[in-house]
């Protein structure tokens, strides 16, 4: 969200609403931390909907290993607290768990028995969670919805389901409120390859195929670059998800439980999925949308 004075951004943002639909706590900060911090700074109402508590996440710090595999129903609530801390770091005041805490459970990676466990998000008929999301949409009336592409970025069943639920929720809510634009997270291929190479190309560096949502450069429609403060907020939000993310000391990379370094994205990128056309060179997820009255 560049190119506007702070006052003009604040005035324009007053009538704007942004909704992000994510599968697990931490996904929102990795993919959209700068975008959310920039939107908050511009006075936009930001709502984050998280579909599960991430109960199947692998725990990184040894001192928190007792939380792994959600023994005694402890990892999910812990990750919910991490999510709250991340939202405070970004200044986001409206974050919700779809259907309430624990309504749908983390399904684990594709092909695991947890995909079929009672309450698993992947096994839910999409219309049920979509109806819950539609209620949120009619309440907050977002101009822009951000979620994953149809492959969920990297094929995780909950990410794929979040994509389906987000689009179906928007469809179910359309009679009350029609969202102006739907965007998918993405990463530009050449830039991703360059950033990976800058990490040193060691055995501990992720490969391009490990990154979610990689697309040809020309497919990217919106590029959001925040201020230094907004990038710092993103780093703090990612660090708040300590069970899942280790942010490098220099702040340029991070690792997940696979211990493979990948770039920490100072600039975030989006594909247009539906709604109003995006003007060339857009640096704002609302670019080209009509102003609300």
Beta strands, then each sheet from edge to edge (+ up, - down):
strand 1: 17-22
strand 2: 45-50
strand 3: 94-97
strand 4: 144-147
strand 5: 181-188
strand 6: 214-215
strand 7: 222-225
strand 8: 246-247
strand 9: 253-255
strand 10: 262-263
strand 11: 267-275
sheet 1: 3+ 2+ 1+ 4+ 5+ 6+
sheet 2: 3+ 2+ 1+ 4+ 5+ 11- 7+
sheet 3: 8+ 9- 10+
end
